[in-house]
Amino acid sequence: MSGNKKQMVARKVLGAALVLSFVVAPAAFAAGEQAKDLYAGVSLGQAKYKSSDVSFSDKTDTAWRIYGGKQFTQNVGVEFGYRNLGHAKFDAAASGKGESRADGYDLAVVGTLPVTDAIGVTARLGLYRWEANSSVNGGMTGSAASISPTYGVGAKLGIAKDVALRIEWDRMKEVGESISTGESDIDMISVGVVLNF
């Protein structure tokens, strides 16, 4: 996807997130103590690269994320985090072994549907500010940076008063540039711990 099209998609996602924020803002301010709920967490899992530009010989790697957020209401919050998506390996014709890497920062609106007092189902929609690079035999061959949509679903389980476990699936769309690094959709499946304060 061209840079202009990526920017248009990113603006649409950001616009949708802003509209959702304005819709829930009155409820957020009326929520009293609930509006003060802050949290932080860390997740560890696996990233899987999917690309039509690059034929990966090993598409998966360890991935991790650290993040913080604010729960405006029982159902709506905003989250900011750093996400490292590891690397995927490919065979470079007549050149040897290559790698594609990506990491960056995400900002998302997170919706939560409580199932019980301890269990909830989550969905997220936001933007991922990524940096990607590729290398062959350890030497840099290309790099790129931009903003792409990200979305995901998950579940959380409260295990103590201020502690919860999370399991999540997230997709980062169109990470990288076709010419310089190859463009990939990257899925991340993770398990993490969240602390409320």
N, C-alpha and C positions, 0 to 999 in steps of 0.2 A: 504494500500500500504506500502511496506517495506521502511525502511529508505534509502537504496541504490537506489531504484526506484524513490523515491521522489527527491533525489539529482540529478539523471539523468534528470528528467523532469525539475527541477529547472535550471540546466545548459543549457538545450535546450531553455527554455524561455529566460534566460539571454543572450544566444548567439543570438537569434532572435532580441532581443532589441538592442544589440550592433551593429549588422549588419544594422538595420534600422537607428541607430544613425550615423553610418559612411556614409550611403547613403545620409542622409539629411544634413550632416555637411557642405559641400560646399555651399549649398543654405542658410544655417543658417548664415554663415559668410558674405555672399553677401547681406543679408537682411537689412543691415544698422541698422537704429534705431529699426526696428522690433526685431532684435536679442537681444535687451536690455529689452524686456518686461518681467517683473517679476510680480507675482501675489501671493496672499494668500487667503485662504478661510476656511470656516467652514460649515459643513453639519450635518443635523440631520435627522434621519429616523428610519427604522425598519430592524432588522436582522432576518432571518429565517434559522434555523438549519435543515439540511437534512442528516440523517445517517442511515446506515444499521447495525451499531453496537449497537446503543442505541434507545430504543423506547421512544421518548419524549412525555410527557403529555402536555407540553406547548413549542412549537417550536420557538416562537417569543419573541423579547424584543427590547427595545429602543437601537439604535446604533448611534454613532456619529464619526465624523472625522474632524481633522484639518490638513491643508496641505499648501504647497507652491510649486511654480513651475516657470519654465522659458519657454516662448514661443519663440522658435528659429526662426520659420517662421509662416506665417498665418495658416499653416496646421499641424505643428509638434512642440510638446513641451515635456518636461520631468517634472515629478511631484513626490514629496516625501511627505509622510504624516503619521500620527498616526491614527489608526482606532480601536475603542472600539466596540466590537460586542455583548456586553451585555451577557446574559446567557439564556440557555434553561433548562427546568425542566423535570425531569423524576422520575418515581416511582421505588425505589430500593426495590427488593423483600426482605421481612422480615426485612428490615432495615429502611424504612421510605422514606423521600423525598430527592432527589438529584438534583444537578445543574451541568451543564457544562458551562464554561466561556472561552472566547478567546479575545485577543487583540494583537496588534502588529503594525509594521511599514511596509509601502509599498513604492515601487519605480516602476514607470511605464512610458513608452512612451505613450503620448496621441496624437491622431490624431484628427484634427478638419476639418470638411467640412462646410464652410460657406454657408448658404442658402440665407440670406440677410445680410445687414450690421449689423443687431442687433441679428440675430438668427444663431446658428450653431449646427451641429450634431457632437457628439464626440464618440470616441472609444478608449479604453485603453488596454494595455498588459504589464504585469509586474510581480513582485515577492512580496510575502507577508511574512515577517519574524514574525511569530506568537508565542505566548505563550498561552498554553491552560491548564486548570486544571479542575478537577471534585471534587465534595464534596458530602457527605451524612450527613444530619442532622447537617450541619455547619462544619464538620470535613473533612479535605483534604484527598482524597483517591487516587489521581493520578495527575501527571503533565507531560507536554511534551513541547518541543520547536523545531521548524524547519523552513524551507523555502518552500513555495508552490506557484504555479502559481496563478495569479489573472487576471481577465479580466472583461470588462464591456462596456456599451454603455450609452449615455445620450444626453442631449440637453442643450444649454445655451441661455439665453435671456438677451441682454444688456438693462439695465433700466436707465443708466446714462453714462456719458463719461467714467468713470473708475469703474463702478459697473455692475455686471451681476448676474442673478439668474441661478442656475444649478438644473437640475433634473437628477438623475443617478440611474442605476442598475449595481451592481458589484457582481461578484462571487469570493469567496475565496475557492480554491479547497483543499480538503484533509487536513483540519485543525484538529489537534489532532492525537493521536496514538491509534490504535485499542485496544491494551491491557490495556494501562494505563488510557486513558481519553475517549476513543471512538473517531472515526474519522468521521468528518462531512464536507459536502460542505455547505458553509454559503453564503446566498444571502443577499445583503443589498440594499434597496431602500431608496433614500434620496433626500432631497431638501436643497439647500445651497446658500450662498452668496459669491461672489468672488470680491476681490478688486485688481485692477491693479495699479502698480506703477513702 
